[in-house]
Amino acid sequence: MSTPVDDPLDPLSRERSHLAGSRAALRAMREDVESLDISDVTANWVNAEVLARQIDDRIKALADLSDTPLFFGRLDYLHAPGAEQAEGAEGERFYIGRRHVHDAEGDPMVIDWRAPVSQPFYRASKKDPLDIGLRRRFGYTGGDLTAYEDEHLSDPAEAARTSKLLQQEIERPRVGPMRDIVATIQPEQDEIVRSGLGGTVCVQGGPGTGKTAVGLHRVAYLLYAHRERLARTGTLVIGPNKSFLHYIEQVLPALGELSVRQATVDDLVAHVEVRGADDATAAVVKGDARMAEVLRRAVYSHVTVPTEPVVVVRGSRRWRVPAYELEETVRELLDRGIRYGAAREALPQRIAHAVLVQMERSGEAPDDRVQDAVARNSAVKAAVKAIWPPVDPAKLVLRLLTDADFLAGHAAEILSEEEQKTILWAKPVRSVKSAKWSAADAVLIDEVNDLVSRTASLGHVVLDEAQDLSPMQYRAVGRRCTTGSATILGDLAQGTTPWATRSWDEALAHLGKSEGVIEELTAGFRVPTDVIAYASRLLPHIAPGLAPVASIRENPGFFEVREVSGTAEVVSACGELLRQEGSIGLIAADARIPALSEALAEAGLTYLAPGEETTRQTRLTLVPASLAKGLEYDYVLLDEPQAVVDGEPDERTGLRRLYVALTRAVSGLVVVHGAGLPVQLG
């Protein structure tokens, strides 16, 4: 915060001076934390370890990234925010950046972008200036402040115009992992980012609409606004694969957030080692929400209604709990719908309580210690084991998949006979360890695990590329946020699994978040106009109900469709693109990757695999089409579109895979083909 007075002779020098002062202040803040002596303030070594870890995290959060702008904007308020001022009194100035920075007196030099006072930077307009007289954006080269651009929002004589610096920042070439969009967040994105912690938000967004970045910035905002609560309950970002998670992993640390865990759905349900794979038909059945009821029936089928009394011997006395009373207790526990394991733990205490009632009626005065002792009595233990035996989730799923009679008994009127045959294993399996579990099997085991004992809930979960999840996978994610909220991100047009999501209402229902709000982002900030227009030719064939993305990029981008005669010309095209600035992605059907890899090696072109970080020395990545989702490159060379389509089990899935591949480019796309193009591309 500072007074809104500029040096009219050299405002750029003044802003550079403020940047230098802010960096010095941030350095002093970091040094203050580094110099803390905690040797005399902790009661024991455990407290010392916890405090030391917190201090270490604080030091990391205060790191000054030399090539990342410390602030990117400035707001000059007409009046002091939230305060009454005398007529004619001037407001205050705030520099907006990635984190809060204050000087030695505690006065802010940079305001965190998540603070309420920063919100007009993203929301203010000529129509609704939100008490902002001037909004200034800064341009940087590396870490050096080199330009600024002003919008006089309260001046009716100044016409609304598109920010050149904003366009340059959106279109700036990128090398390395995904970067934050904190300087370019648009009003419709900001509304989603700042929505409350209590509600679940589902964001439908086409390629280049910034949905992934919006989800990550929402996590950063929620951690700012609800830090204590989320510190207790935890946050989690779920992505489709490790390559994708590696690509996005630097966004939150760049915003000063280090405590967010990242995982894939497979990581969440890793109760067994996955060594097998299902064909598409079996995977669809196993991923169907109806499997939840099959599993529930199978679990509770282990409960046996008691027919014999329980007799407890204590000293010279014998206490008898009749079978009808045991049956009432068992039925009450079943009717309450509590977890199988929790009910099993409650049963011996219920039996013991029945014994204590009899003791009291006979004149004794038993206490809680007596009840616990009765609950541990061998007769009670034997009865509980017979009535409510323990269930091993993996063993139960293994039996369902290998025992046709057991499956039929619990899938009756739920799965057809053909569906049951589809998921039954052809060969018997000796044990859980020797079984070749598939990813879908692991999700089934996770479902049973939750039926037996409740899955711990987090405060907030972000689920990206959600359109590819099966209903059972949605249930697995929903279990991780039963008492928390979620941000769901995806694009129905990019669903490339046989069980791909048909509607977000269905997805929210499977998550247990039917009350979630569905938002749609349709403004494209990343994909150039010509590229998204070409890719959108596929939409009527893959997602007829979705509106195409409207690119707001002023630069139409570079786009070319080129016929080639072999891999040598594909490699030559890579060389051409490498003469441009930024990252290059060579995307091809999975089956063509080995041949292209060999051709690149023969030509002496080094390349990376998806997820490996590009550098200024190595900017080319060879990307199998199956791993392209969620990634982006300045320039994309797409090899043989028809081969991408043919690599999938059906045409619609193939066209969706092609749509994903076509929309990974930020600045330019070259499509090369020797065979004919898919007819859907016109």
N, C-alpha and C positions, 0 to 999 in steps of 0.2 A: 504494500500500500504506500502511496506517495501523493503529494499534491499535484494537481493537474496543470502544471506549468511547464511548457516546453521551451527549449532554447531555439528560437526561430531560425538562427543561423545554421545550426548543425544538429538537427534532431537525431540523425542516425548515430552520431558520436555519443549523444546522451544515452541512447538505448544500449549501445555497446558498453558504455560505462556501467549501466545498471546490470547488464549481463555479467560483467567482470565482478561487480560487487556481490551479486547473488551467488556466483560460483565460490567466491571467497567465504561468504556466509555459510554456504553448505559445507565447505571444507572445515570451517570452525565447528559447526554442529557435529560433524563426524569425529573431529579430534576431541571434542568434549566427551563424547561417548567412549572413545578409545581410552581416555585417561581415567575413567571411573575405577575406583578402588573398592572392591566388594569384600575384601578380606575380613572386615569387622562388622558387616551388616547382615550376615547370614547365620542362621542358627545351627545348621548342620551341612554336611557335604551334599545332601540331596538338594537343599535349597540353593546351595552355591552352584551346583550344576545347572539347575533350571535358570537361575538368574544369568549365569554366564552364557547360556544358549540364547536367552532373550537379548542380551547385549550384543552378541555376535550377529543375530538377525537384524538388529537395529543398525549396526555398522554396515551390513550389506545393503540394507534399504537406503542408506544415505550415500551410496556410491554415486559419483558424478561420472556419467558416461560422456566422454569427451566429444563424441560425434553425434550425440543426441541433444537437441535443444533443451535447455533448462526451462525456458518458457517460450511459448509460441504465439501468445496473444496478449492484448491489453484491453481493459475496459475502463472508460472514463464515465463514471456515473454523474448524472445531473444533480442528484441529491445523495446524501449518505444512506446506504441501504438499511432499511428497517428503522430509520430514525426520522423524527420530525425536525425540519430545519427552517430557519427564518427565510423569508422571501429574498432571493438574490444570493443566498449562500451557496457556495460551490460544493459539489460532491467529492468523492475520492477516486483514486486511480488504483487499479489492481492489475498486476501481471499474472497471467494464467499459465500454469505449467503442470508438469507431471507429478509434482509433489510439493509440499509446503516447505518454504525456506524462510527463516527469520533472522534478523540481525542480532547483535549483542544485547540490544535492549528488549528483544522479544517482538519487535514490530515486523510484520510480514513483508518480505521482499518478493516472494512468489506465492500465489495462492493455489492450492491443490484444485485441479480441474473438477473434482467431485464436490467441492464445497458449494453450498447454496448460492453464494455471491458470484460464483463462476458460471452459473447456469445460463445467464443471458448471452454469454459468448456463443452458445449454440442455438439459443431460441429467439434472440432479439431480431427484429426485422423492421423495415421501413413502416410497415403497417402497424406493428406493435413493438416499439423500441424498448419497452421494459425499463424505462428511465435511463437508458444508455445514450449519452451524447455522442461518443465516438468508440468504435470498435477498431482496433488495430491488429493486423496480422503481420507476423514476421517471416522473412525468408532467410534460409541458412544455406551455406555451402560448407559441408562437413559440420563442424561445430561453430563456425564463424557466422555471426549475424551480418547479413549483406544487404538486406532490403526490408522495407515495410510497406504496408498498404492500409489506407484508412477508409472507413465507412462512417460518414456523419449521419447517424440514424435519425437524429432529431431535426435535421435540416431539410425542410420540404423542397427546397430548390435543387437538392442533389438527387439525381435519378438513381433508382436501384440498378445495380449492375452485378455481373458475375465476378467474383474475386479471382484475379489472375494467380495470386499466390496459392489460393486454395486449389485451383486446377493443377498448378505445377506440383503441389504436394501429393495430390491424388495420382498424378501420372508419373511421379518421380521413379526412375528405374531402381530396382531393388536387387541386392545381392545378400544372401544369407537367409536366416529364418524369417518367418512372418513378423512384420513390425506392427506397432500399435497404430490406431487411427485417431488418437486422442485430439490431434490438431484439426481433423477433418470431419468429426462427427456432425451429422446433419440433424435438423430438428426432429424428424420422424425416428431417427436412430436414438437420439437423446431421450425421447419419451420412454423407449423400451429400456435403455440403460438405467434410468433413474426410477423405474417402477418399483413399488415396495417389495420388501422381503416376503411378506405374507402370501403373495399371490404367485401362481405359476403362469408363465408366459410361454406361448408357443409361437415361434417366428418362422413363417414361410417366406423364403427369399430365394429368388433365382440367382444365377451366377453373377458374382460381382456386386451384389447388393450389400455386402459387408456383414452378413448375419453372424459369421464366426467371430469377427472382431467385436461386434455388438454384444455377443454372449460373454466374451472374455472381459470386456469393459464393464458389463453388468456385474460380474463377480467382483471386480475391483471396486466398483461403486458400493456394492452391498457390504464389502469388508470395511470400507470407510465409514459408512453410515451405521453399521451394526457390528462393530468390531468385537466387542466383548461377547455378544451372543454367539457369533459365528466362531470365535476362538474356542468356545466350549463345545459347539456342535459339529464344527468342521465343514469344509467345502470340498467339492470334487468336480473335476472336468473329465467327461467321458468322450473319447474320440474313437473313430472307426479302426485305427491301426496304429502301430508304433511310429511309422513314418510320419503320419499326420501329427501325432503328439509331439514328436521332436520338432516338427516345423513350427508349431505354435508356442512352444514351451518358453520362449523368451519374452512374450508379450507382457505377462503379469509381472515378472521381475523388473522390466523396464518401467513399470508403473509403481514400483516399490513394494509389490506383494509377493512374498516368498513362501507362504504357508498353504498354498492350494495344491492338493494332490491331483495327479493325472493318471488315468487308467483307461483301458479298453473294457468292453463288456466281458470279453474272455478273461481278463484279469480279475474281475469282480467275482466270477463264478468258478474260479480255478480250484475246485475241491478235488479234482482228479486230473491226471495227466492226459491231455488230448493227443491221441496218436492216430485216430481214424478220421474218416470223412463220410458223410451221408450223401447219397444221391439227392437230387433236388426234390423228388417226390417224398422221400422219407423226411427230409429236413422240413418241408412244409407242414407235414402232419405233426412232427415233434414240436414245431414252433407255434402250432395252433393253440389258442387260448383254452380250447376244450380239454387240453391235456392237464390243466390245473385241477379240474374236477376228477379226472381219472386218478391223478396222484393223491388227491385228498381222500378219495374212497379207499385207495390201496393202503394209505397210512392208517386210517381209523378202522380198517378191517381187522387190525391186530387186537382191538379191544374185545374182550370176551365178557359177556354178562355172567356174573357169578351165580353159581348154583349151590355152593357149599358155604357154611358159616365160617367165620374166622374165630378161633379160640386162642385167647392170650392168657398165658400162665404167668402170674406174678406172686412169688412166694407160695403160699398155700391156697391162693384164690385163683379161680378160673373165670375169665370174662368172655362171654360169647356174643359176637355181633352176627345176627342172623343174615341169611342170604338176601332176603327181601330188602333189608336196610342197606346192604352193600349195593344192591341193584339200584336203589333210589339214588345213592351217592354217585354211582358211575353215570347214570342217566343225567343227573344234574350237571356233572362236569362236561359231558358231551353237549348238552343243550347250551351251555355257556359259550361254546365256541372258542375257548382258549386254546393256546398251542398244545400240541400233543405232549411235549416234554413237560410243560408247566403243569398240565393236568396230572401227569404221572407223578410229579413231585408232590402235588397237593393230596393225592389219594391216601398215602400212609398217614398224613396228618388228620385227614377226615376220619379214617378208621380209628385212629388213636383218640380223637375227640369223642367218638361214640362210646369208646371204652371209659373215658373219663366221666361222661354223663352217668354211666352205670355206677362208677365208683362213688360219685357224689350222692347218688340216690341211696347208696348203702351206708352213708354216713362218713365216708372218707373225705379228705380235703386235699386232693392232688393239685400240684402246681404245674407250671410250664415244663419243668424238668421231667416230671413224670410223663407228660404227654410226649415229649421228645423221646424218652426211653421206650414208651410203648410203640411209637412210630418206627423205632429201630429193632423192635422185637422180631425174631426169626419167623414167627408165624405170619406177622404182618408183611414182612418182606416177601415171603413166599407167595402170599395172596396177591400182592401188587404185581409181582413178576408174572403170575398166571393171568391176571385180569388185564393188566396194562403193560405188556412187555416193552422193552426198549426197541427202538427202530433205528437202524443204520441207513441213512439216506442213499448212499451209493449201492448198498446191497439190495435195497428195495427197488431202485430203478433197474438194476441189473436183472432182478427177477422178472420185472414187467417186460423187459425187452427179450428175455430168453424163455419164459414160461408162457406158452400160448393160452393155457387154461386160466392162469392167474390174470393175464392181461384181459382176456375175454370176460372174466368175472367182474372186472372193475370198469371196463370200457363199454359195457352193454348199454345200448341206446345212446351212446355218446360218439363212438367211432364205429364206422361200418366195418364189416369183416375184411373188406379189401384194405382199408386203412390200417387195420390191426396187422395184417400180413405185411404191409409195407414197412412197418417199423420193427417187426420181429427180426432178431438176428438169425442168420441161416445156420451158424455153427454154435454149439454150446461153449460156454466160457467157464473156466475153473474158478476164477476169483476176480475180485474188484481190480486188483493190481494187474492181472494179465489181460483184462478187457481193453480193447481198442476203442476207447471212448471218442465220440465226436464232440464238436463244439455245442451242438444242440443237446446232446446227452448231459453235458456239464450244466446247462441251464435247467434241465429237469431235476438234476440232483440239488441244485440251488433252491428250487421251488420246494422240494421235500425238506431240505434243511430248514427252511423258514416255517414250514408246517410243524416241525418238531420244536424249534427254538427261534424266537423272534430275531430277525436281522436288525442290527443297530441302524438307526436313522441318522442322517446328516442334516445340517441346517439348510444347505442349498446344494443342488446338483445341476450342472450344465451338461446337457446331452447334445452333442453335435453330430451331424450327418445321420439324424434320427430316422430318416425315411427308409433306411435299409434294415431296421430292426424287425424281428418277428414279434408277435404278441407276447410270447413267453419271455423274450428278451426285455420288452417294455416292462413286464411285471418284475423282472429281476432288478431293473433300474428303479422302478417305483418303490420297491422294498427299501431302497437306500435313502428315501426321502419321505417316508410315511408321515413324519411329524414336521417335515421341513417343506421347502418349495423347490421348484425346478424351472430351468430355462431350457426349452426344447428348440433346437435349431435344425432346419432341414429344407429340402426342396423336393416336392413330390415328383417332379420331372426327372430327378436324378436317382430315383430308386432303381437299383440294379440287382436286386435279389429276387428270387421267385416269390418271396413272401413280402415284398416291398409294401410299405404303408399306402393304403388307398385313400384315407382321409385323416386329418389331424384330430377330428373329434374321436375317431376310433382309437387313435394312439393315446390321447389323453385319458380315455376310459380305461385302457389296459394299464396305464401308469397309476391309476387310482386318483387322477387329477381332473375329473370331468368338469370341474369348475374353472379350469384354466382358460385364459384369454388368448385367442388366436390373432396375431398381428401379421400383416403382409408387407414386405419390403419389395417395391417394384422399381425403384430408381437404381440404376446400375452405375457404380462409381469406378469399377475396376476394368470391366471388359469394354473395349472400344466399340463404337457404334456399328461399324461394318462387320465386325466379328460376331457380335451378338445377333445382328440381323440375319446373318447366314445360319448360325446355329438354331435360331428360332424357327427356321423352316421345318424342324423336326417336331416342334411342340404339338401340332395337330395329331401326330401319330403316336406320341408318347404320353401326353397329358392334355387332352383336349380342353379341359376346364380352366387351365392356367393362362393368365395374361402374360405376354412376353415382357421381358425386362426392357425398360426404356433407358438407354444409356444417357447420362448427363455429360459425358465427356465431350468437350469441344473438339478435341483431336479425334478424327474418325479412326485413327490407327492404321497400321499397315496390314493389308490382307491380300492373299494371292492363292489361287488354286493352280497347281503346276503338275503336268504329266511328266513322269520320269520313266526311265527304262530299266533301272536296277538300283541296288543299294549304293553303288558308287556315287550316283547323282544325289541320293539322300544325304550321304556324308558331305558332298560338296555344298549342298544347301545349308548344312550345319555350319560349315566354314564361313559362308556368307553372313549368317546371322551372328556369328561370334565377332564380326566386325562392328556390330552394334553395341551400345552400352547396356549392361544389365544381364540378367540370368536367361538361360536358354533351356527349354525342355523339349527333348525329342520323345514324343509319345507314340507308342505303337502297340498293336495287338500283342498279347503275351507271347504267342507262338513265334512272333518275328523278332523278339528281343535277342536271342542268341546270334542270329545272322547279322543284325545291326551292331551288336557288341563286337563281333569279329571284324566287321568292316571299319568301325571307328578305330579299333586297335591297329589295324593295318595302315590306316591313314595317319596314325600318330596323334589322334585326338583323345585326350584324357577326359574322362567323364565320371560322374558320381551316380550313386543309386538313390532312389527316393528317400528322403529323410536325412541324407547326408548334407551338411551345410555347405552351400556354395561359397566360394571365395573369389577374390578378384583374379586369382590365377586360374581357378577351375570353375567355369560358369556354366558348363554343359551337364545336364542330368538326363540319363536314359531312363524313361519311365514306362513300365508296363501299364497298359490302359486300366488294368484292374486296381492299380494303386494311385491313379491320378486324382481321385476325388479329394477335394479340399485343398489341393496344392495349387500354386500359381507361379507363373514365370513371366518375365517381361516379353519374351518371344517364344512362341511354340511352333515346332515343326511337327505336324501330324502326319504320320506315315500310314498309307493304305486304309482309308476309312472303312471300306467294305470288309477288310480283314478284322477290324475291331467289331463290327456287327456280327460277322460270322463266328467270332470267338465265344459268343454267348449261346446258351441253350435254346433261346427263342428270339425272334426278330425284334419284338418290342424291347426286351432287355438289352439286346445289342444296340438298338437305336438310342436307348437311354445312356448306355456306356459311351456311345459316340458323342452324344450331347455334352456329357461331362468333359470328354477329351477336347472338344472344340472350344470350350469356354474357360480354359486355363490360362489364356493369354492376357497380359495387361497392356502391351503396346502393339503387338503384331502377331499374325498367324499366317503360316504358310502350310497349305494342304498339298501333299505330294501323293500321287497315285500312279500305278502302272495298270492295275485293273480298273474297271469302271467304277464310278461313284455310286453310292446308294441312290436309288431313284427318288427317295424322299427329300434329298437335297436339291432336287430340281436340275 
